[in-house]
Amino acid sequence: MSFFGKKFKKRYFSSIRVKFVIVYVLVNIISLQLIGLFFTTQLRTTNINNFEQNIIEQEKILNYHIREELDKDNSTNQPETDNDKDPKSTDAKSGITKLVSEFNIQKLLLISVIDKDSKIIASSSKNGNDDYLSKRSFDPQVSQVLKTGESTKKIQTNPDTNKRVWLYVSPIKKDNEIVGVVSLMADIESVYQDLAGITKIFTVGTILSILITTIIGFVASKTVTSSIEKMSAQVKTMASGNYGTVVGINTNDEIGDLAKVFNQISKRIKEEQDVTETERRKLATIIESMMDGIITTDTNGKVILINTSAGDMIGAPENEILIGKDALRLLNISEYETIGEIIEAEDSLLVNVSEDEDEGLLLRAEFSKILREENEDLSQVSTELEGYIIVLYDVTEQERQERERREFVSTVSHELRTPLTTMNSYIEALEEGVINDKELAPQFIDTIHKETTRMIRMVNELMQLGKMDIKEEHYDKEFIDINKLIEQISDRFELTHPEKNFIKYIPKTPIFVEGDQDKLTQVFDNIMNNAIKYSPNGKNITIRVRQNYNHNRVSISIKDEGIGIPLVHIDKIFTRFYRVDKSRQRTMGGTGLGLALAKNIVEAHRGRIWAQSREGYGSIIFVTLPCENMDDEWL
């Protein structure tokens, strides 16, 4: 038998219906057995008593007639033998023999008359003869009755027929003297056979009664248990989340009342479940749609809920299962062992989940407890810790801006303090009399003028960048021949810096760009100034203009053969005040704002600016701008 078969069998025999039928049938069997036992016992006792009483009554009649025969014999022989009371005369024997032979009772097998000397004087046996009649009887019952004068009876098995017989021995008394006994043997087997027949009939009736009782029990139990089975099936359905109603129970009994209450409970549970599920979905939707990361943990700090934003913030793979993991390990927090320690020390932490401190997101993690209130009594309320909530905020941009702001303020302060200190020192020297020195005074005044000019240029550039940040910078755009503009700028620098070698690849055909000529001139002036500053004398400065007709873009590149820019700094040179070598930059002049300003102007013209460099071999600054193909009629 399979596992499911065994399980079904076990479940079937442990069901209420089978138990009900078993109890019902057992009660019926026990009742029938008790009734049958009492009935058969009483019937056997009554039949045996009736059987014995009937024979005893007949024996009394026989005993009376035997005594009469003895009395007749005594009265006839009186003259001859006065004291002769022995029933041995021929007349007495023949009379008694005649009585015994004529005595006919149903079930009676044998009648024997025995004198006081234990000799058989008469017998109803067909095989009896004179020799048999004169024999002595050695029956213990006969001896006992002759001795005690009391009747005896017993049931024994006849060895010849192997059937039960009833033996009864009764004394024959005359004038209170025992003169003999009457021994009767009756067939009592028929009585037992009648009882066996009745018992068999009763057994068959009992079996039929059990079968009928079993059928009735199953039918009756089904009417009771079918309703319970329906409710049981509905409970199992409820366990799977289907809160329907129990159907098919319309009785007016206790089970019907129970079904009605059950339906009401099921309906209430379904309503509460729907409300809870709706609220859960709302909460899940809210949490999932939040831009901030949400992590819920148990009391041990193990994750039990995490939304998508939190997973993205900590850089978890899409298919990775985070439930059950340690929240502190996910957030790369090693200075605290538990969340409770963090809450005791501070409510929030600034964390970087990336191994590289300069890369990845910078997160602000706020920690709070989840408490459950319990009313122990009317006057006391206790709280129990259920877990923790961690809210993650992406503060990467804020921290970057704050860091840049601090660096900007520090850099501006430094850049302004240096020339102001120099100017202050020179002014004090002039006040102390250097102004009268015809050689030093002009040098000091020239230095003060240069530093003042540099500060004014720095302030102007800062103001220009500020306007660009808040989108207030104004652009007077017009169509400009970019080739002509680059040619003019390069010629100007070639005149002012004859020590440099300028190589120009500028097409003669005009390439028109829509832009602000002053702003674009400022861009290329800054780039050209950097190329001249960082290129040793005698080195080449290459200027190249190319047009991409497929994408309507023009590319301008300015290449120097100077010291170059290390690869780690190549993407940062367009940051405000950024210097690859601060000491060398300061000696060469400049504010550190030129390339940052150029980047903002180029991007405002829908262009792009970037750099390529190899340390020790020079740098190339690329600028691409959208251009227009102009017909001759526009020229």
KEVO-439084 format. One record per residue (C-alpha): residue number from 1; x, y, z. Coordinates in Angstrom, 2 decimals. Layout:
residues N
R  pos       xx       yy       zz
R  NUM        X        Y        Z
...
end
This chain:
residues 635
R  pos       xx       yy       zz
R    1     0.00     0.00     0.00
R    2     1.35     3.44    -0.92
R    3     2.00     6.24     1.55
R    4    -1.14     8.08     0.47
R    5    -3.19     4.89     0.86
R    6    -1.93     4.38     4.40
R    7    -2.55     8.03     5.20
R    8    -6.10     7.84     3.85
R    9    -6.77     4.62     5.78
R   10    -5.46     6.12     8.97
R   11    -7.44     9.30     8.39
R   12   -10.61     7.34     7.58
R   13   -10.57     5.23    10.73
R   14    -9.86     8.26    12.89
R   15   -12.78    10.25    11.48
R   16   -15.72    11.26    13.65
R   17   -18.17     9.34    11.45
R   18   -16.39     6.00    11.92
R   19   -15.94     6.66    15.62
R   20   -19.63     7.45    15.93
R   21   -20.61     4.24    14.09
R   22   -18.16     2.13    16.10
R   23   -19.49     3.44    19.39
R   24   -23.08     3.04    18.22
R   25   -22.49    -0.55    17.06
R   26   -20.52    -1.49    20.18
R   27   -23.32    -0.20    22.40
R   28   -25.80    -2.23    20.38
R   29   -23.63    -5.38    20.51
R   30   -23.07    -5.08    24.24
R   31   -26.78    -4.51    24.82
R   32   -27.73    -7.51    22.67
R   33   -25.12    -9.70    24.32
R   34   -26.31    -8.80    27.79
R   35   -29.91    -9.35    26.82
R   36   -29.05   -12.61    25.04
R   37   -26.99   -13.87    27.98
R   38   -29.78   -13.10    30.41
R   39   -32.42   -14.56    28.09
R   40   -30.59   -17.83    27.33
R   41   -29.64   -18.31    30.98
R   42   -33.17   -17.76    32.15
R   43   -34.58   -19.92    29.34
R   44   -32.18   -22.77    30.07
R   45   -32.94   -22.61    33.79
R   46   -36.68   -22.45    33.18
R   47   -36.72   -25.32    30.64
R   48   -34.55   -27.57    32.78
R   49   -36.66   -26.83    35.86
R   50   -39.84   -27.50    33.92
R   51   -38.33   -30.69    32.52
R   52   -37.27   -31.91    35.97
R   53   -40.46   -30.81    37.66
R   54   -42.57   -32.66    35.14
R   55   -40.68   -35.91    35.61
R   56   -40.60   -35.51    39.40
R   57   -44.35   -35.06    39.46
R   58   -44.82   -38.20    37.37
R   59   -42.36   -40.04    39.58
R   60   -44.42   -39.17    42.62
R   61   -47.42   -40.79    41.01
R   62   -45.35   -43.87    40.17
R   63   -43.94   -43.95    43.70
R   64   -47.47   -43.83    45.09
R   65   -48.68   -46.74    42.97
R   66   -45.63   -48.79    43.93
R   67   -46.43   -48.26    47.56
R   68   -50.00   -49.37    46.89
R   69   -48.78   -52.57    45.29
R   70   -46.66   -53.19    48.31
R   71   -49.62   -52.60    50.56
R   72   -51.73   -55.09    48.57
R   73   -49.04   -57.67    48.87
R   74   -48.81   -57.22    52.61
R   75   -52.57   -57.51    53.15
R   76   -52.76   -60.78    51.12
R   77   -49.90   -62.45    52.95
R   78   -50.88   -61.21    56.42
R   79   -51.92   -64.54    57.94
R   80   -48.83   -66.32    56.91
R   81   -46.13   -63.78    57.48
R   82   -47.02   -60.90    59.67
R   83   -43.78   -59.06    59.50
R   84   -43.08   -59.59    55.87
R   85   -42.64   -56.12    54.36
R   86   -40.19   -57.08    51.72
R   87   -41.58   -56.49    48.20
R   88   -40.19   -59.73    46.94
R   89   -43.28   -61.73    46.48
R   90   -44.24   -62.76    43.06
R   91   -47.44   -60.74    43.07
R   92   -45.71   -57.57    44.19
R   93   -42.95   -57.89    41.61
R   94   -45.35   -58.54    38.80
R   95   -47.50   -55.62    39.85
R   96   -44.54   -53.27    40.06
R   97   -43.20   -54.57    36.75
R   98   -46.56   -53.92    35.17
R   99   -46.60   -50.37    36.60
R  100   -43.10   -49.67    35.28
R  101   -43.87   -51.06    31.84
R  102   -47.09   -49.08    31.61
R  103   -45.45   -45.88    32.90
R  104   -44.81   -43.86    29.76
R  105   -43.44   -40.33    29.92
R  106   -41.95   -38.48    26.97
R  107   -38.16   -38.12    27.21
R  108   -38.01   -40.93    29.79
R  109   -35.38   -43.52    28.86
R  110   -35.22   -45.92    31.79
R  111   -37.14   -46.67    34.99
R  112   -35.73   -48.96    37.61
R  113   -37.19   -50.05    40.95
R  114   -34.61   -51.22    43.45
R  115   -35.27   -52.76    46.86
R  116   -33.51   -51.86    50.05
R  117   -30.88   -54.50    49.39
R  118   -29.93   -52.70    46.15
R  119   -31.42   -55.47    44.01
R  120   -33.29   -54.48    40.87
R  121   -36.86   -55.78    41.10
R  122   -38.34   -53.97    38.05
R  123   -37.03   -52.13    34.98
R  124   -38.45   -50.58    31.85
R  125   -35.49   -51.72    29.79
R  126   -36.55   -53.90    26.84
R  127   -33.50   -56.02    27.31
R  128   -34.42   -56.79    30.92
R  129   -34.75   -60.46    32.01
R  130   -35.00   -62.25    35.28
R  131   -31.27   -62.56    35.69
R  132   -30.86   -58.82    35.16
R  133   -33.68   -58.05    37.61
R  134   -32.13   -60.01    40.38
R  135   -28.77   -58.27    40.04
R  136   -27.52   -55.80    42.55
R  137   -27.28   -52.14    41.65
R  138   -23.97   -50.47    42.41
R  139   -25.12   -47.00    41.46
R  140   -23.69   -44.51    44.04
R  141   -26.89   -42.46    43.80
R  142   -28.95   -45.46    44.77
R  143   -26.70   -46.20    47.72
R  144   -26.84   -42.58    48.81
R  145   -30.65   -42.43    48.65
R  146   -31.00   -45.74    50.52
R  147   -28.71   -44.39    53.15
R  148   -30.06   -40.85    53.51
R  149   -33.63   -41.21    52.37
R  150   -33.32   -38.02    50.32
R  151   -33.92   -37.74    46.58
R  152   -30.94   -36.93    44.35
R  153   -30.56   -35.77    40.78
R  154   -27.72   -35.08    38.38
R  155   -26.93   -34.64    34.70
R  156   -24.26   -36.75    33.09
R  157   -23.21   -37.97    29.66
R  158   -24.38   -41.33    28.55
R  159   -21.24   -43.24    27.44
R  160   -23.23   -45.33    25.00
R  161   -24.87   -42.46    23.08
R  162   -22.57   -39.62    24.14
R  163   -25.64   -37.56    25.00
R  164   -26.60   -35.83    28.18
R  165   -29.14   -37.61    30.42
R  166   -30.86   -36.63    33.64
R  167   -30.73   -39.12    36.54
R  168   -33.21   -38.95    39.37
R  169   -33.35   -41.32    42.30
R  170   -36.20   -41.11    44.82
R  171   -36.78   -43.25    47.95
R  172   -39.84   -45.53    48.43
R  173   -40.97   -45.13    51.99
R  174   -43.53   -47.03    54.01
R  175   -44.18   -45.98    57.55
R  176   -41.07   -43.82    57.40
R  177   -38.99   -46.85    56.48
R  178   -37.09   -47.00    53.22
R  179   -38.15   -50.11    51.38
R  180   -36.59   -49.26    48.03
R  181   -35.86   -46.55    45.49
R  182   -37.09   -45.48    42.06
R  183   -34.32   -44.59    39.58
R  184   -35.26   -42.58    36.52
R  185   -33.11   -41.74    33.46
R  186   -34.50   -39.04    31.17
R  187   -33.23   -37.61    27.85
R  188   -32.33   -34.00    28.66
R  189   -30.23   -33.61    25.49
R  190   -33.29   -32.47    23.61
R  191   -33.71   -29.61    26.07
R  192   -30.14   -28.48    25.40
R  193   -30.69   -28.88    21.69
R  194   -33.75   -26.69    21.89
R  195   -31.67   -24.12    23.78
R  196   -28.90   -24.37    21.17
R  197   -31.46   -23.77    18.42
R  198   -32.83   -20.78    20.23
R  199   -29.25   -19.50    20.80
R  200   -28.48   -19.94    17.09
R  201   -31.60   -18.03    16.16
R  202   -30.63   -15.33    18.61
R  203   -27.08   -15.19    17.17
R  204   -28.39   -14.80    13.63
R  205   -30.76   -12.12    14.85
R  206   -27.87   -10.40    16.62
R  207   -25.78   -10.42    13.44
R  208   -28.67    -9.06    11.40
R  209   -29.25    -6.46    14.08
R  210   -25.59    -5.43    13.98
R  211   -25.68    -5.08    10.20
R  212   -28.87    -3.04    10.32
R  213   -27.47    -1.02    13.22
R  214   -24.26    -0.35    11.29
R  215   -26.15     0.84     8.24
R  216   -28.41     3.00    10.36
R  217   -25.33     4.27    12.23
R  218   -23.60     5.33     9.02
R  219   -26.75     7.02     7.75
R  220   -27.34     8.75    11.09
R  221   -23.69     9.75    11.48
R  222   -23.60    11.12     7.95
R  223   -26.47    13.47     8.73
R  224   -24.47    14.76    11.71
R  225   -20.92    14.69    10.35
R  226   -21.62    15.94     6.82
R  227   -22.16    19.43     8.19
R  228   -18.97    19.18    10.23
R  229   -17.08    17.97     7.14
R  230   -18.36    20.95     5.16
R  231   -17.17    23.34     7.85
R  232   -13.86    21.48     8.07
R  233   -13.39    21.80     4.30
R  234   -14.17    25.51     4.52
R  235   -11.63    25.95     7.33
R  236    -8.97    24.36     5.09
R  237   -10.05    26.70     2.30
R  238    -9.78    29.64     4.68
R  239    -6.26    28.53     5.56
R  240    -5.33    28.97     1.88
R  241    -6.79    32.49     1.85
R  242   -10.30    31.87     0.44
R  243   -12.80    33.24     2.95
R  244   -16.06    32.01     1.44
R  245   -19.20    30.83     3.23
R  246   -20.25    27.30     4.20
R  247   -23.10    26.22     1.91
R  248   -25.59    23.39     2.21
R  249   -26.22    23.63     5.98
R  250   -29.77    24.80     6.56
R  251   -30.67    22.76     9.61
R  252   -32.31    24.30    12.66
R  253   -30.21    22.38    15.16
R  254   -27.02    23.32    17.01
R  255   -24.85    22.54    13.97
R  256   -26.96    24.87    11.85
R  257   -26.48    27.61    14.44
R  258   -22.75    26.88    14.46
R  259   -22.63    27.13    10.65
R  260   -24.38    30.51    10.74
R  261   -21.91    31.84    13.30
R  262   -19.06    30.34    11.28
R  263   -20.27    32.13     8.14
R  264   -20.45    35.40    10.03
R  265   -16.91    34.93    11.34
R  266   -15.67    34.00     7.86
R  267   -17.28    37.10     6.40
R  268   -15.75    39.33     9.07
R  269   -12.32    37.76     8.57
R  270   -12.59    38.28     4.80
R  271   -13.54    41.92     5.29
R  272   -10.67    42.47     7.73
R  273    -8.32    40.58     5.42
R  274    -9.35    42.73     2.47
R  275    -8.79    45.90     4.49
R  276    -5.43    44.62     5.75
R  277    -4.38    43.54     2.25
R  278    -5.42    46.90     0.82
R  279    -3.45    48.75     3.48
R  280    -0.49    46.42     2.98
R  281    -0.50    47.03    -0.76
R  282    -0.78    50.77    -0.23
R  283     2.11    50.68     2.21
R  284     4.16    48.44    -0.08
R  285     3.45    50.73    -3.04
R  286     4.38    53.80    -1.02
R  287     7.57    52.23     0.28
R  288     8.49    50.86    -3.15
R  289     7.85    54.20    -4.88
R  290     9.84    56.23    -2.36
R  291    13.05    57.73    -3.67
R  292    14.59    57.23    -0.26
R  293    15.80    53.80     0.73
R  294    13.82    51.90     3.38
R  295    15.23    48.90     5.26
R  296    13.32    47.12     8.04
R  297    15.13    44.70    10.32
R  298    14.34    42.43    13.23
R  299    15.79    42.90    16.71
R  300    19.02    41.19    15.61
R  301    19.56    43.57    12.70
R  302    18.60    41.03    10.01
R  303    16.81    42.48     6.97
R  304    13.11    41.60     6.73
R  305    12.07    44.27     4.19
R  306    14.00    46.40     1.69
R  307    12.68    48.53    -1.14
R  308    14.16    48.92    -4.62
R  309    15.66    52.32    -3.89
R  310    17.63    50.93    -0.95
R  311    18.86    48.01    -3.07
R  312    20.02    50.40    -5.79
R  313    21.70    52.69    -3.28
R  314    23.79    49.93    -1.75
R  315    24.64    48.58    -5.20
R  316    23.08    45.14    -4.71
R  317    22.75    42.90    -7.81
R  318    19.23    42.72    -9.21
R  319    18.62    39.04    -8.43
R  320    20.43    38.93    -5.09
R  321    18.28    37.99    -2.09
R  322    18.91    40.51     0.69
R  323    16.28    39.25     3.16
R  324    17.94    37.75     6.21
R  325    21.29    39.48     5.74
R  326    22.94    41.73     8.30
R  327    21.95    45.34     7.60
R  328    25.18    46.79     9.03
R  329    27.29    44.60     6.75
R  330    25.22    45.70     3.73
R  331    25.82    49.34     4.66
R  332    29.55    48.71     5.19
R  333    29.34    49.86     8.83
R  334    32.09    48.26    10.89
R  335    32.58    50.70    13.78
R  336    29.37    49.51    15.49
R  337    28.31    45.96    16.37
R  338    24.55    46.49    16.62
R  339    21.95    49.03    15.51
R  340    21.11    49.64    19.18
R  341    24.63    50.95    19.75
R  342    24.22    53.36    16.83
R  343    20.92    54.71    18.20
R  344    22.47    55.22    21.63
R  345    25.43    57.07    20.14
R  346    23.80    59.01    17.28
R  347    20.59    58.92    15.27
R  348    22.23    58.95    11.84
R  349    25.46    58.05    10.08
R  350    27.15    59.11     6.87
R  351    28.08    55.89     5.08
R  352    29.81    54.98     1.85
R  353    28.85    51.50     0.67
R  354    31.64    51.50    -1.89
R  355    35.09    50.21    -0.97
R  356    36.62    53.25    -2.67
R  357    35.93    56.27    -0.49
R  358    36.12    58.66    -3.44
R  359    33.70    56.64    -5.57
R  360    30.14    55.39    -5.17
R  361    27.15    56.93    -3.46
R  362    27.40    58.75    -0.17
R  363    24.39    57.90     1.99
R  364    22.89    59.38     5.12
R  365    21.41    56.53     7.20
R  366    18.87    57.39     9.91
R  367    18.05    54.70    12.48
R  368    14.89    54.39    14.61
R  369    13.22    51.71    16.73
R  370     9.98    49.84    16.05
R  371     8.12    49.53    19.36
R  372     4.92    47.67    20.22
R  373     2.79    48.82    23.13
R  374     1.08    46.27    25.37
R  375    -1.51    47.05    28.05
R  376    -0.62    44.81    30.98
R  377    -3.41    46.36    33.03
R  378    -5.44    49.53    33.12
R  379    -2.70    51.52    34.81
R  380     0.48    50.19    33.18
R  381     1.59    50.15    29.56
R  382     4.75    48.31    28.49
R  383     6.68    48.60    25.25
R  384     8.47    45.81    23.46
R  385    11.15    46.19    20.78
R  386    10.10    44.57    17.50
R  387    12.88    45.76    15.20
R  388    14.46    48.76    13.53
R  389    13.84    51.02    10.52
R  390    16.72    52.42     8.49
R  391    16.00    55.32     6.10
R  392    18.68    56.00     3.48
R  393    19.12    59.38     1.77
R  394    21.38    59.89    -1.21
R  395    23.50    62.88    -0.14
R  396    26.25    62.35    -2.69
R  397    25.44    65.52    -4.63
R  398    24.83    67.58    -1.49
R  399    28.11    66.46     0.03
R  400    29.93    67.06    -3.25
R  401    28.45    70.52    -3.51
R  402    29.26    71.21     0.12
R  403    32.82    70.00    -0.39
R  404    33.15    72.09    -3.54
R  405    31.71    75.08    -1.72
R  406    34.24    74.73     1.08
R  407    37.07    74.23    -1.40
R  408    35.80    77.18    -3.48
R  409    35.64    79.50    -0.50
R  410    39.07    78.32     0.63
R  411    40.54    78.74    -2.85
R  412    38.98    82.18    -3.44
R  413    40.16    83.30    -0.03
R  414    43.64    82.09    -0.79
R  415    43.69    83.55    -4.32
R  416    42.56    86.94    -3.05
R  417    44.69    86.94     0.09
R  418    47.97    86.34    -1.82
R  419    47.78    89.38    -4.12
R  420    46.29    91.53    -1.38
R  421    49.17    90.61     0.92
R  422    51.67    91.44    -1.84
R  423    49.91    94.72    -2.61
R  424    49.75    95.62     1.09
R  425    53.48    94.97     1.49
R  426    54.36    97.07    -1.55
R  427    52.06    99.91    -0.47
R  428    53.64    99.94     3.00
R  429    57.08   100.02     1.38
R  430    56.02   102.94    -0.81
R  431    54.66   104.76     2.22
R  432    57.92   104.22     4.04
R  433    59.88   106.03     1.29
R  434    60.35   103.60    -1.57
R  435    58.11   105.88    -3.60
R  436    61.01   108.30    -3.82
R  437    63.26   105.59    -5.26
R  438    63.17   106.09    -9.02
R  439    64.13   102.45    -9.74
R  440    62.02   100.50    -7.21
R  441    58.93   102.70    -7.14
R  442    57.91   102.01   -10.77
R  443    58.44    98.23   -10.22
R  444    56.31    98.21    -7.07
R  445    53.58   100.23    -8.75
R  446    53.65    97.90   -11.79
R  447    53.34    94.84    -9.54
R  448    50.43    96.42    -7.67
R  449    48.75    97.20   -11.01
R  450    49.20    93.59   -12.27
R  451    47.86    92.06    -9.06
R  452    44.93    94.46    -9.10
R  453    44.21    93.55   -12.71
R  454    44.41    89.82   -11.88
R  455    41.99    90.22    -8.96
R  456    39.58    92.22   -11.10
R  457    39.75    89.53   -13.80
R  458    39.17    86.82   -11.17
R  459    36.19    88.63    -9.69
R  460    34.74    89.22   -13.15
R  461    35.17    85.57   -14.07
R  462    33.57    84.50   -10.77
R  463    30.66    86.81   -11.40
R  464    30.33    85.42   -14.93
R  465    30.34    81.84   -13.64
R  466    27.79    82.79   -11.01
R  467    25.48    84.18   -13.66
R  468    25.92    81.02   -15.70
R  469    25.02    78.88   -12.68
R  470    21.78    80.73   -12.17
R  471    21.12    80.95   -15.94
R  472    21.34    84.75   -16.01
R  473    24.27    85.04   -18.43
R  474    23.14    86.78   -21.63
R  475    24.34    85.63   -25.06
R  476    24.17    87.81   -28.18
R  477    24.20    85.06   -30.77
R  478    24.81    85.62   -34.46
R  479    26.29    83.64   -37.33
R  480    30.08    83.75   -37.05
R  481    32.70    82.46   -39.46
R  482    34.58    80.23   -37.00
R  483    37.57    79.94   -39.37
R  484    37.96    83.68   -39.49
R  485    37.59    83.95   -35.68
R  486    40.25    81.29   -35.00
R  487    42.53    82.91   -37.59
R  488    42.27    86.30   -35.89
R  489    42.90    84.86   -32.40
R  490    45.91    82.82   -33.53
R  491    47.39    85.78   -35.43
R  492    47.10    87.96   -32.35
R  493    48.91    85.45   -30.13
R  494    51.49    84.87   -32.86
R  495    52.34    88.57   -32.80
R  496    52.53    88.78   -29.02
R  497    54.50    85.54   -28.59
R  498    57.07    85.33   -31.41
R  499    59.07    82.78   -29.36
R  500    56.41    80.15   -30.09
R  501    55.92    78.29   -33.33
R  502    52.32    78.41   -34.50
R  503    51.17    75.79   -37.03
R  504    47.68    76.41   -38.39
R  505    45.39    74.13   -40.37
R  506    42.43    76.38   -41.00
R  507    40.25    75.94   -44.11
R  508    39.70    78.93   -46.34
R  509    36.05    78.06   -46.89
R  510    33.90    79.78   -44.25
R  511    32.27    77.59   -41.54
R  512    29.44    79.38   -39.81
R  513    28.55    78.87   -36.15
R  514    25.66    80.53   -34.36
R  515    27.11    82.01   -31.20
R  516    28.24    84.94   -29.13
R  517    31.51    86.15   -30.65
R  518    32.82    87.72   -27.45
R  519    32.10    84.56   -25.39
R  520    33.68    82.26   -27.99
R  521    36.71    84.57   -28.22
R  522    37.02    84.28   -24.43
R  523    36.97    80.47   -24.71
R  524    39.74    80.23   -27.30
R  525    41.77    82.97   -25.61
R  526    41.83    80.89   -22.41
R  527    42.78    77.71   -24.29
R  528    45.49    79.52   -26.28
R  529    46.87    81.16   -23.13
R  530    47.22    77.74   -21.43
R  531    48.95    76.27   -24.50
R  532    51.46    79.15   -24.59
R  533    52.10    79.05   -20.82
R  534    52.84    75.33   -20.68
R  535    54.85    75.04   -23.93
R  536    58.61    75.76   -23.78
R  537    60.02    78.30   -26.22
R  538    60.68    76.89   -29.65
R  539    57.95    74.25   -29.35
R  540    55.01    74.03   -31.71
R  541    51.44    75.08   -31.03
R  542    49.18    73.43   -33.60
R  543    45.72    74.84   -34.38
R  544    43.38    72.73   -36.49
R  545    39.80    73.26   -37.69
R  546    37.79    70.44   -39.25
R  547    34.18    70.16   -40.39
R  548    32.03    67.01   -40.08
R  549    29.49    67.40   -42.87
R  550    27.48    64.31   -41.83
R  551    26.71    65.67   -38.38
R  552    26.96    69.39   -39.06
R  553    29.67    69.81   -36.45
R  554    32.93    71.74   -36.49
R  555    35.90    70.59   -34.42
R  556    38.64    72.97   -33.23
R  557    41.75    71.52   -31.59
R  558    44.68    73.38   -30.01
R  559    47.73    71.24   -29.31
R  560    50.83    72.15   -27.36
R  561    54.10    70.31   -26.78
R  562    54.41    71.19   -23.14
R  563    54.64    69.25   -19.88
R  564    51.35    67.44   -20.39
R  565    48.70    66.47   -17.86
R  566    48.77    63.24   -15.80
R  567    45.98    60.84   -16.75
R  568    44.38    60.94   -13.25
R  569    43.88    64.72   -13.61
R  570    42.64    64.83   -17.20
R  571    38.91    64.84   -16.31
R  572    39.31    67.44   -13.52
R  573    41.01    70.28   -15.30
R  574    37.64    71.85   -16.16
R  575    36.78    72.16   -12.44
R  576    36.93    75.62   -10.91
R  577    40.28    76.50    -9.33
R  578    41.63    73.03   -10.10
R  579    45.37    72.97   -10.66
R  580    47.50    69.99   -11.58
R  581    50.52    71.65    -9.97
R  582    49.39    74.52    -7.76
R  583    52.83    75.98    -7.10
R  584    53.75    76.08   -10.80
R  585    50.32    77.42   -11.75
R  586    50.69    80.34    -9.39
R  587    54.11    81.30   -10.72
R  588    52.74    81.21   -14.24
R  589    49.76    83.34   -13.36
R  590    46.13    82.59   -14.01
R  591    43.10    82.22   -11.79
R  592    42.22    78.56   -12.34
R  593    38.82    79.57   -13.70
R  594    39.57    79.81   -17.43
R  595    38.79    76.23   -18.46
R  596    35.77    76.05   -16.15
R  597    34.44    79.22   -17.76
R  598    35.22    77.85   -21.22
R  599    33.31    74.65   -20.50
R  600    30.19    76.56   -19.42
R  601    30.29    78.77   -22.52
R  602    30.82    75.86   -24.92
R  603    27.97    73.85   -23.36
R  604    25.74    76.95   -23.59
R  605    26.40    76.84   -27.36
R  606    25.32    73.14   -27.46
R  607    28.93    72.12   -27.88
R  608    31.42    69.93   -26.08
R  609    34.95    70.44   -24.74
R  610    37.43    67.81   -23.60
R  611    41.15    67.13   -23.34
R  612    43.70    64.52   -24.32
R  613    47.19    64.48   -22.92
R  614    50.30    62.45   -22.42
R  615    52.58    63.49   -19.64
R  616    55.84    64.90   -21.03
R  617    54.52    65.14   -24.59
R  618    51.89    67.88   -24.39
R  619    48.10    68.25   -24.40
R  620    45.27    68.76   -26.88
R  621    42.07    70.66   -26.08
R  622    39.13    69.79   -28.36
R  623    36.03    71.95   -28.88
R  624    33.12    70.88   -31.05
R  625    30.28    73.20   -32.00
R  626    27.20    72.85   -34.23
R  627    27.69    74.58   -37.60
R  628    25.58    75.54   -40.61
R  629    26.17    74.99   -44.33
R  630    25.58    78.46   -45.84
R  631    24.80    79.02   -49.56
R  632    26.55    81.69   -51.60
R  633    23.51    83.92   -51.50
R  634    24.00    84.26   -47.76
R  635    27.58    85.41   -48.12
end
